[in-house]
Amino acid sequence: MKTFKIGGIHPDAAKLTAAQPIHIIDDPDVLTLMLGQSIGKPAKAVVKAGDIVAQGQLIAEADGVMSANVHAPRAGKVSKLAKVRNPQGYWSDAIIIDVDHTADPVEYVPMDAAEVEALDSGAIIDAIRRAGIVGMGGAAFPTAVKLTPPQGMVPDVLIINGAECEPYLTCDDRLMREEPDGIVRGAHLLMRAIGVSRCMIGIEHNKPEAISAMSQAAQAFEGIEVVTLKTKYPQGGEKQLITALTGREVPSGQLPVSVGAIVDNVATAFAVYEAVYLRKPLIERVLTVTGLDLEHPGNFRAPIGTALSHLINLAGGCPESAELKVVAGGPMMGRAVKDTDSPSVKATSGLLVLDGKAIERPAEQNCIRCGRCLNACPMGLEPYLFIAQARRQMWPEMKQNFVMDCIECGSCSWSCPAHKPLLDFIKLGKLEIRKRKL
């Protein structure tokens, strides 16, 4: 089995929902669509309060290259355009739709196979751009931009990330088991979009059902190979995945395409399939709602803009506890949710509900010079040095020691026996370096 060369850890997988099939939720009464659904500028609203919108209708138009279109996940009436709190508690512009439960559901008729085959690279990328597809592994990088690399950089391999190495999350696993044909068709479209003849789909070996389903589906297309990866965190990191599958290492400060690779998540590939074959914009996604104390944890296909509290209630509701933490994403790289009434976005891969001892942070102790953070770092960095420099506000020195190469996987903090908040100070350093434009 293949894996990356440097560092890595083995946290408890805690895949509590791996056996739970994808459940299509009933439409909520209200959907809140954040205008900022990508890493770029928020989209510009093209509707106003009182407008009647159809399912899949464009309601906000991308504002710039790194922005992304936003569509109405369900038919209804725009109740208002307002500022709402995002999951981290910051105010953001949004379009709020009162869902019309009496509207006829849209039936997406697959495009004729010959028509799909006639599409050239530009037409495929344009369809992806119009559909508002962004990286659904959490990065929210506009997919159409990723497929048009800088001049002089030519990809020769497409990598589809099915590792799902983050503990607790199983949405990608279930998607690969239940929609392998769609994912592979989406991967083939991505290959055509970037002009490559080789695609590698990497899946960790703790997902045997997904490996089997994807391997069978891949037989229909030449050049697509399913590769079993060793179960090790962070196997799904973009640079780690490239190294594991190709042996190539992305240089410091460079894009993956600099070594000829373009990486997309399996959910992104499936969204590409729906955008091209079904002419369906990105209006819903599969996500995991899990936690040790939830009564009904599961994998749910939900419209974008569904309230996080609604999704948690579907999984049994939050346990009655004085100490409770909800994380958007997994425990390693996820971000704490400040307001559970905030809506899901395109990059919401899961919700993790923790309470009691699971959220206790042990008291920090003195460093014992054990070197475990060094051994765990998949980028070959020196976390112990970064925390010392950050505490002394040595921002230029942190940059000189390549802190910007940190992928923020949390392996250092997880491995530290002294319970030092290594990643917290690394993030602080990166923030200060960007702020000061060092």
C-alpha positions in Angstrom: 0.0 0.0 0.0 1.2 3.5 -0.8 1.6 6.4 1.6 3.6 9.6 2.0 7.2 9.6 3.2 7.4 12.0 6.1 5.6 12.1 9.4 1.9 11.2 10.0 0.0 9.9 12.9 -2.7 7.3 13.7 -5.6 8.8 15.6 -8.6 6.7 16.4 -10.7 6.6 13.2 -14.0 6.7 15.1 -16.0 6.1 11.9 -19.3 5.7 13.8 -21.4 6.3 10.7 -19.6 4.2 8.1 -22.5 1.7 8.0 -25.2 4.4 7.8 -26.5 4.8 4.2 -27.0 8.4 2.9 -30.4 9.7 4.1 -32.1 12.3 1.9 -33.6 14.8 4.4 -37.0 16.4 4.1 -36.7 20.0 2.9 -36.5 22.5 5.8 -38.9 25.5 5.9 -36.1 28.0 5.4 -32.8 28.0 3.6 -30.1 30.6 4.2 -27.6 31.0 1.3 -24.4 32.7 2.3 -23.0 34.8 -0.6 -19.5 33.8 0.4 -19.3 30.2 -0.7 -15.7 30.1 -1.9 -12.3 31.4 -0.8 -12.7 34.5 -3.0 -15.1 37.5 -2.8 -18.7 36.9 -1.9 -21.1 36.6 -4.9 -23.4 39.4 -5.8 -27.1 38.9 -5.3 -29.2 39.0 -8.4 -32.6 38.6 -6.6 -34.4 40.8 -4.1 -36.9 40.3 -1.3 -40.2 39.1 -2.6 -38.9 37.3 -5.7 -40.1 33.9 -6.5 -37.3 31.5 -7.3 -37.2 28.1 -8.9 -35.0 25.2 -7.8 -31.6 25.6 -9.3 -32.1 29.3 -10.3 -29.0 31.5 -10.1 -29.6 33.9 -7.1 -26.0 35.3 -6.7 -23.4 35.8 -9.4 -19.7 35.2 -9.0 -17.8 38.5 -8.3 -14.3 37.8 -9.6 -12.2 34.9 -10.6 -12.1 33.2 -7.2 -15.8 33.8 -6.4 -18.5 31.2 -7.1 -22.1 31.3 -8.3 -24.9 30.5 -5.8 -28.2 28.9 -6.8 -31.5 28.3 -5.1 -31.4 24.8 -3.6 -35.2 24.6 -3.6 -38.1 26.6 -5.0 -39.6 29.3 -2.8 -39.8 33.0 -2.1 -36.9 35.3 -1.1 -38.0 36.6 2.3 -35.0 39.0 2.6 -31.4 39.7 2.0 -29.7 40.1 5.3 -26.6 39.7 7.3 -26.4 36.5 9.3 -23.8 34.8 11.4 -21.6 32.2 9.7 -20.7 29.1 11.7 -17.7 30.9 13.3 -19.9 33.8 14.4 -18.9 36.5 11.9 -21.6 38.5 10.2 -21.9 37.7 6.5 -24.4 38.6 3.7 -27.0 36.0 2.8 -30.1 35.4 0.8 -32.9 33.8 2.9 -35.5 31.7 1.1 -38.9 30.5 2.4 -39.2 27.0 0.9 -42.3 26.3 -1.2 -43.2 22.7 -0.2 -46.0 22.6 -2.8 -43.6 23.1 -5.7 -43.1 20.2 -8.1 -39.6 18.7 -7.6 -37.2 19.3 -10.5 -36.5 16.1 -12.5 -33.0 16.2 -14.0 -32.9 14.3 -17.3 -29.4 13.0 -18.1 -27.8 14.5 -21.2 -27.4 12.2 -24.2 -24.1 10.4 -24.0 -23.2 11.5 -27.5 -23.8 15.1 -26.5 -21.5 14.7 -23.5 -18.8 13.2 -25.6 -19.0 16.1 -28.0 -18.1 18.6 -25.3 -14.6 20.1 -25.5 -12.5 21.2 -22.6 -13.7 24.8 -22.6 -17.4 23.7 -22.5 -16.8 21.3 -19.6 -15.0 24.0 -17.6 -17.7 26.5 -18.4 -20.4 24.2 -17.1 -18.4 23.7 -13.9 -18.1 27.4 -13.5 -21.8 28.1 -14.1 -22.7 25.4 -11.6 -20.8 27.2 -8.9 -18.7 24.1 -8.0 -15.9 24.6 -5.4 -13.6 22.1 -3.6 -15.9 20.1 -1.4 -13.2 18.6 0.8 -13.2 21.8 2.8 -11.0 24.2 0.8 -13.8 25.8 -1.3 -11.4 26.6 -4.0 -13.3 27.3 -7.3 -12.9 24.1 -9.4 -13.0 25.9 -12.7 -10.0 28.0 -11.6 -8.1 24.9 -10.6 -8.7 23.4 -14.0 -7.1 26.4 -15.7 -3.5 26.4 -14.3 -1.0 29.2 -14.8 0.7 29.5 -18.2 3.6 27.1 -18.5 2.3 24.6 -16.0 0.9 21.5 -17.7 -0.8 18.7 -15.8 -0.2 15.1 -16.7 -2.3 13.3 -14.0 -5.6 13.9 -12.2 -5.8 12.7 -8.6 -9.2 12.1 -7.0 -9.0 12.3 -3.2 -11.0 9.5 -1.6 -8.8 9.1 1.4 -11.1 10.7 4.0 -8.5 10.4 6.6 -10.1 12.9 9.1 -11.6 10.9 12.0 -15.4 10.6 12.4 -16.2 11.8 8.8 -17.7 9.1 6.5 -19.6 11.2 3.9 -17.0 10.5 1.1 -16.9 6.8 2.0 -20.7 6.5 1.6 -20.7 8.6 -1.6 -18.1 6.2 -3.1 -20.2 3.2 -2.1 -23.5 4.5 -3.3 -22.6 6.7 -6.3 -19.4 5.2 -7.7 -20.5 5.5 -11.4 -21.2 9.2 -11.0 -17.9 9.9 -9.3 -16.0 8.1 -12.0 -17.9 9.8 -14.8 -17.1 13.1 -13.1 -13.4 12.2 -12.9 -13.4 11.3 -16.6 -14.9 14.8 -17.4 -12.2 16.4 -15.3 -9.6 14.4 -17.2 -11.0 15.7 -20.5 -11.1 19.3 -19.0 -7.4 19.3 -18.3 -6.3 17.1 -21.1 -4.8 14.2 -19.3 -5.0 10.5 -20.0 -4.3 9.3 -16.5 -6.4 9.5 -13.3 -5.5 8.0 -9.9 -8.3 7.6 -7.3 -6.7 7.2 -3.8 -8.7 5.5 -1.1 -7.5 4.4 2.4 -7.5 0.7 3.0 -10.0 1.0 5.8 -12.7 1.5 3.2 -12.9 -1.9 1.5 -16.5 -1.5 0.2 -15.6 1.9 -1.4 -12.5 0.5 -3.0 -14.5 -2.4 -4.5 -17.3 -0.2 -5.8 -15.0 2.4 -7.2 -12.7 -0.2 -8.8 -15.7 -1.8 -10.6 -17.0 1.6 -11.8 -13.5 2.6 -13.0 -13.4 -0.3 -15.4 -15.7 1.6 -17.8 -13.1 4.2 -18.5 -9.6 3.8 -19.8 -6.8 5.5 -17.8 -8.7 5.6 -14.4 -7.0 3.6 -11.6 -8.1 3.0 -8.0 -5.1 2.9 -5.7 -5.3 1.6 -2.1 -3.5 3.8 0.4 -2.3 3.0 3.9 -4.5 4.4 6.6 -2.5 7.2 8.0 -3.3 10.8 8.9 -3.1 13.2 7.0 -3.2 10.9 3.9 -5.8 13.1 2.3 -3.6 16.2 2.4 -3.1 17.4 -1.1 0.7 17.3 -1.1 0.8 14.1 0.9 -1.6 12.4 -1.5 0.5 13.5 -4.5 3.7 12.1 -3.0 1.9 8.8 -2.0 0.5 8.2 -5.5 3.2 9.6 -7.8 6.4 9.9 -5.7 6.6 13.6 -6.6 7.1 16.3 -4.0 5.5 19.7 -4.4 8.3 22.4 -3.7 7.8 25.0 -1.0 5.4 27.7 -2.1 4.4 25.9 -5.3 1.0 24.6 -6.5 0.4 20.9 -7.1 0.3 21.5 -10.9 3.9 22.6 -10.7 4.7 18.8 -10.5 2.0 18.0 -13.1 -0.8 17.0 -10.7 -4.3 18.4 -10.2 -6.2 17.1 -7.1 -10.0 17.1 -6.6 -12.2 15.5 -3.9 -14.6 12.6 -4.7 -17.6 14.8 -3.8 -16.3 17.5 -6.2 -16.0 14.9 -9.0 -19.6 13.8 -8.3 -20.8 17.5 -8.4 -19.0 17.8 -11.8 -20.9 14.7 -13.1 -24.2 16.3 -12.0 -23.3 19.7 -13.5 -22.5 18.3 -16.9 -24.7 15.2 -17.3 -27.7 16.5 -15.4 -27.2 20.2 -15.9 -27.6 20.5 -12.1 -25.8 23.2 -10.2 -24.2 22.6 -6.8 -27.3 23.0 -4.6 -26.9 20.1 -2.1 -24.3 17.8 -0.7 -23.7 14.8 1.5 -22.4 15.5 5.0 -21.8 13.5 8.2 -23.4 14.5 11.5 -21.8 12.5 14.2 -20.6 12.3 17.8 -20.3 9.7 20.6 -23.4 11.0 22.4 -25.7 11.5 19.4 -28.7 9.0 19.3 -28.9 8.8 15.5 -25.6 9.9 13.9 -25.6 9.5 10.1 -24.8 10.7 6.6 -27.3 13.1 5.1 -27.9 14.6 1.7 -29.1 18.1 2.5 -29.7 21.3 0.6 -27.0 23.9 0.9 -28.2 26.5 3.4 -29.8 24.1 5.9 -29.4 25.3 9.5 -26.8 23.3 11.4 -29.2 23.0 14.3 -31.7 21.3 12.0 -29.1 18.8 10.9 -28.0 18.1 14.5 -31.7 17.5 15.4 -31.9 14.9 12.6 -29.1 13.0 14.3 -30.9 13.1 17.6 -30.2 16.6 18.9 -27.4 17.8 21.2 -27.0 16.0 24.5 -28.0 17.9 27.5 -24.6 19.0 28.8 -23.2 22.1 30.3 -20.1 21.6 28.3 -20.7 21.1 24.6 -18.7 21.8 21.4 -19.8 21.5 17.8 -17.1 21.3 15.1 -17.7 22.0 11.4 -15.5 19.3 9.8 -13.5 16.7 11.7 -11.6 16.9 15.0 -8.2 17.5 13.5 -8.8 20.3 11.0 -12.4 21.3 11.7 -13.4 24.7 13.1 -15.5 25.3 16.2 -19.1 26.4 15.5 -20.1 29.4 17.5 -23.7 29.6 16.3 -25.6 26.3 15.4 -28.4 28.4 13.8 -26.0 29.3 11.1 -26.4 27.5 7.7 -24.4 24.8 6.0 -22.3 25.9 3.0 -20.8 24.0 0.0 -17.7 23.1 1.9 -19.5 21.7 5.0 -18.4 18.1 5.0 -19.6 17.3 8.5 -20.6 18.3 12.0 -19.0 16.7 15.1 -20.8 17.1 18.4 -18.5 16.7 21.4 -19.1 17.0 25.1 -17.6 16.2 28.5 -14.0 14.8 28.6 -13.8 14.9 24.7 -13.5 18.7 24.8 -11.2 19.1 27.8 -7.8 20.5 27.0 -5.2 19.3 29.4 -3.0 21.8 31.1 0.1 22.8 29.2 3.4 21.4 30.6 7.1 22.1 29.9 8.5 20.8 26.7 10.5 17.6 27.4 12.5 17.8 24.1 11.1 14.4 22.9 10.9 15.4 19.2 7.5 13.8 18.7 6.1 16.9 17.0 9.1 16.8 14.6 8.4 13.1 13.8 4.7 13.7 13.3 4.9 16.7 11.0 4.1 15.6 7.4 5.8 18.7 6.0 9.1 18.1 7.8 8.8 21.3 9.9 9.8 22.2 13.4 6.6 22.9 15.4 8.5 23.2 18.8 10.5 26.1 17.2 7.4 27.9 15.9 5.6 28.0 19.2 8.7 29.6 20.8 9.1 32.1 18.1 5.4 33.0 18.1 5.4 33.7 21.8 8.3 36.1 21.2 6.5 37.6 18.2 9.4 36.6 15.9 7.2 36.7 12.7 10.0 37.1 10.1 12.0 34.3 11.7 8.9 32.0 11.5 8.6 32.7 7.8 12.3 32.0 7.3 11.7 28.6 8.9 9.0 27.9 6.4 6.0 28.1 8.7 3.8 29.0 5.6 4.3 25.5 4.4 2.3 24.2 7.4 -0.9 22.5 6.2 -2.5 22.9 9.7 -3.2 19.2 10.0 -2.8 19.3 13.8 -0.5 16.3 13.9 2.0 18.2 16.1 -0.5 19.1 18.8 -2.0 15.6 18.8 1.4 14.0 19.3 2.7 16.4 22.0 2.9 14.7 25.5 3.2 18.2 27.1 -0.1 19.2 25.6 1.4 22.4 24.0 -1.0 24.3 21.7 1.4 24.1 18.9 -1.0 24.5 16.0 -2.7 27.5 17.7 0.5 29.4 17.7 1.4 28.3 14.2 -1.9 29.7 13.0 -1.2 32.9 14.8 2.2 33.2 13.2 0.8 32.6 9.7 -1.9 35.2 10.3 0.6 37.8 11.5 2.9 37.1 8.5 -0.1 37.6 6.1 -1.3 40.7 7.9 2.2 42.3 7.8 2.8 41.1 4.3 6.2 39.8 5.3 
